[in-house]
Amino acid sequence: MEETEAREILAAMGVTAAQRVTPISGGWDTLIWRVEDGAATYALRVFRADQAAQCQREQSVMTAVLSANLPVPSVRATTVWRERPALLMTWCSGRTLLDEVVSRPTQVWSLGVGMGELHARIHAARIPSDLGVELPSWIERAGDAELALQARLSAISRTSGALLHLDYHPLNVMTANGALTCVLDWANATVGDPRADFARTVSLLRLAPLPPGAPVVRGVGLRLVLETAWRVGYRHVAGKLEDLAPFYAWAGCMMARELEPKLGRPGVWLRSSDLARIRSWTLAWKRRAGLPV
């Protein structure tokens, strides 16, 4: 997408004289632009045409999360441009937690603990009950073929509807001056058992493919320290979670299911070996949980 097209989207939102519109490297599923309009700075998030429902869910969830006094962008405008939905949101200050700990490794423990504490606060947030009904089931994201796993999770899951982010990792948590300032990307959010969201973050910290050129040894080491600190912070607020094996298996199934279609797509640093590692993780946790493999 060119800058002229981004400006067309902004014009449809009533932003016609932005001084600067800059593309930002974001995730693999949406386009993100930084918009400087006078004294205000915004993030323009543009979805694919087939992501209209996802865009609407993200807007609804962020509105609810903001009302629960959690750090999240506020939506200032929406539009649909050439069948592509778009959100204009407040810009979150600072930089991603990942960028911060890579450039300042001494901060990894304190930021990791804060990341865990904030995650627990998200799970404890109260959101409107009708919103939970609108959001898709988390259990079914394991895939239609995982009937035994889905049945186990349905039998053991807590009935309380905790808010689940389901994409909570260091690229979606912003930090500035040693504090966490914002949580991004609520497109996967739903309600359910917090152990699912906990397991999902573990899978992301351990198995998410490293970008090209990233130092493997240092990257793995930082991940391990960050995960440990995140676990400590989470337990400070929410206590220890039990019976996680089937949830780890579920997280592996979800990750493989969402990543496999991206293999070979331009700009996606995903290899067949990454998928093999995810499947190996999933099988190991299925065995631990006593599930058929």
N, C-alpha and C positions, 0 to 999 in steps of 0.2 A: 504494500500500500504506500502510495506517495504522499508527501506532505500536503499537496493540493487536495487530495481526497480526504485526509484527516481534517483539513480546514472546512471542507464541505459538510462533514458530520458536525463539526463545532457550530457552523452557521445554522444548521437545523436545530441546534440546542440554544441558539441565541447568543453565541460567542462569536463575534464577527471581527474583532480587532486584536486578537492575541499577538503579542510581540514575538513570541517564539513557540514553535511546536516541534518537539524533538522526539524521535522514536527511542524507546527504551527496550533493552533486551529483557524479555520476561519469560513466561512459560512457553510450552509447546502448543498451546491451544487457542490463545487469544493474542491480539496485538495491543500494545500499550504505548501511549504517547504522553510526554510531559508537556503541559500547556501552561505558559506564563502569560497571564492576562492582567496587566497593571500590577497591583500589589498582591494579587492572588495567584496561587499555583494550583493546578489541578492534574489529575490523572485521567486520561481518556482511554477507556478499555473497550475494544471492539471485538465482538464475538463473530463466529461464523454464522451463516444463515441457519444452519441446523441446530444452533444453540439458543434459540429464543427462550425456551422454557428454562434453561440453565441460567440465562441472564435474569429472568424475572425472579427466579428463586434466590439468586445472589442478592438482588436488590431488597427483597423482602426480609431475608435473614440479616443483612447488615443493618437495616432499620431497627429490627428487633434487638440485635446485639448492642447497638448504640444506646438504645433506651435502657439496657441493663448495665450501663456505665463501664463498658469494656472498650479498649482502644481499637477502633475500627474506622475506616473512612466513611464519611457521610456522602450520600448520593445527592448531587446538585441538579442533575438533568439526565434525561434519557431520550433516546430516539431510535428509529429504525432507518438505516440508510442502505438502499439497494438490497433490502431483505436482511441486512446484517444489523442486529441489535447492538446498542452501544450505551455505556454508562460514563457520565462525567462525575468524578469523585474528588473529594479534597485530597491534596497531595500529602503523603505521610513523610514527616521529617526524618532525617538521618539516612542510614543505609541498612542493607539487610544484615541480619545477625551473622550469616555466613561470611559476608565480606569483612565484617568487623573482626571475627575471630581469626580469619586467615591473615589479616594484616596486623592484628594485635593478639597473638595467641595467649598472652597473659590474662586476657579478659574472658577466656572460654569458660572458666568455672563459674564466675559470678553471673555471666549472661545465661549460661545453661541452667543454673538454678532458677533464675528469674523466668526463663522460658517454661520450666516445669510448673512453677507456681501460677503463672498466668494460664497455662493449660488447664490446671485444676479449677481455676476460677471460671473458665469458659464452661466446664462441665457442670458447675454449680449454678450457672446463670438461669434465671427464670425468663422464659419466653412465652408468648401467647400460645395457648393450647391448640388453637385453630391452625397456627402456622405449622405445628408438628404434623398435623393431619395432611397438609399439602405437600410435605417433603417426601421424597422417595425412600423406600425401605433400605436400610443399610445391609441387612442380611443377604438380600438378593444380589448384591454387588459381587458376591463370590462367583456367580455364574450359574446358569441353568443346570449344568452337569453336576454341580456340587450339592446334591440333594441330601446326602448323609450329613455333611457339614452344616447345611442350613437347618436341618432338623435338630441337630445337637445344640446349635446356637439358640434356636427358638425355645428349646426346653430349659436352657440355663440362663438366658438373658434376664436382666433386671427389667421390671416393668416401668420403672421411673424413666421419664423421657429426658435424659440429659442432652444438652446441646453438644453435638459432635461436629468438629471442623472437618476432619477426614482429609486434610492436606496440610497438617501442621508440621512444618519443618523450617530450617534456618533461612530459606529463601523467602518465606512468607511471614517472617517476623522482623519488624524494623526496630532499629536501635539508634539512640543518639545520646551522647554524654553519659554512657554507662547505664542507661535506662532503656526499657522496652517501650516503644512509642506507638506501635500499631501492629495489627494482625491483618494480613491481606488474603485475598482469594478464598471467598466463602462459597464458591460454586458447588462444592461437594457436600456442603453442610446438610445435616439432618438431625434427628433426635434418636436416642436409643441408649444402649449400654455403653458407659464410658470406657469399658475395657476394649471395645472395638477401636475407638479413637486412639487409645494408648498403644495398642498393638500396631495400628496403622503408622504411627509416628516411629515406633521402633523399626518397622520394615523400611521406612523412608530413610532413616538415619543409617541403616546398615547396608541397604541394597540399592539405593538410588544410583544410577550410573554417574560416574565422575565426568565432568567436562573434559574435552580434549586438552592435553597439555598439563592437566592437574597433577601435582606430585602425589603418587599413589600412597607411599608410606606416610607422608605427612598428612594427607587427606584422611586416611584410615585412622591414624592416631588422634587427630582432632575430633573425628566422629565418635570415637570411643569415649574420650573425655567428656565431650558434649552430651552424649547419651547418659553417662553416669550422673553428671550434674543435673540434667533434666529430670532424671528419675528421683534424685534427692529432693529437688524443688517440688515436684509433684506430690511426693509423699509427705512433705512438710504440711501441705494444705489438705490433701484428700486421704492420706493414709495409704497403706499397701494394698494393691489389688491382687486377688487370688484367681486361680484356675484360668490362666491366660493361654494355655496351649491351643485350644480350638480357635481362639481369637487371633493368635499369630498365624495359624493356618489360613484363616479367613483373609487376613491382611495380605498374605502371599498370593492367594487366589485373585484378590482384587487388583493387586499391582500387575500381575502377569496379564490379566484380562485387559487392563487399560493401556498397557505399554505395547503389547504384541502388535496391534494395528499400526503403531508408529514406526516399527522397524523399517529402515530404508528410506524414511521420509527425509527430504532435504532439511538441514538445520537441526536434526535430532541426533544427539550423540548416544544412540542406543545400539548395542551389538547383540548378536545371538548369544554370546557368552554371558551377557547380563541377564537375559531371560533364563538361561540355564541355571544360573546361580539362584534366581528367584524361585524357580521350580524346585530346586534341591532343598531350599529353605522350607518351602511349603510341605513337601513330602516328609521332611524330618519332623515338623510340628504335627502333621497328621498322625504320624506313628506315635508321637508322645501323647497325643490326645486319644489314642485308641480308635482312630477313624480308618476306614478302608482306604487303601492307596492303589 
